[in-house]
Amino acid sequence: MSEGSNSFYIHPASVGHIRKFLFGLLARTPQEGALAASCLTAIDVLRDEHGIAANDTRHPDVMSEIPWPSEAAARSH
């Protein structure tokens, strides 16, 4: 067994298209919205821990003008 065989590198991968799709689900049924919010939050936690991939934005869909994360709405008032 070679040295370092139990180690690996984590490289951030772009998930912008997935985040935008999930963000679009927030306005649908309460169940879809809750699941989408959970997924978006989990992705944000992973991005905070491991970094953001190149070319990924902080907001899933800036053009929507809807605050993200949801706590941002409270801060903007």
Sequence and secondary structure as in RCSB ss.txt:
>XXXX:A:sequence
MSEGSNSFYIHPASVGHIRKFLFGLLARTPQEGALAASCLTAIDVLRDEHGIAANDTRHPDVMSEIPWPSEAAAR
SH
>XXXX:A:secstr
  TTTT         HHHHHHHHHHTTS HHHHHHHHHHHHHHHHHHHHH   TT  SSS GGG   SSTHHHHH
T 
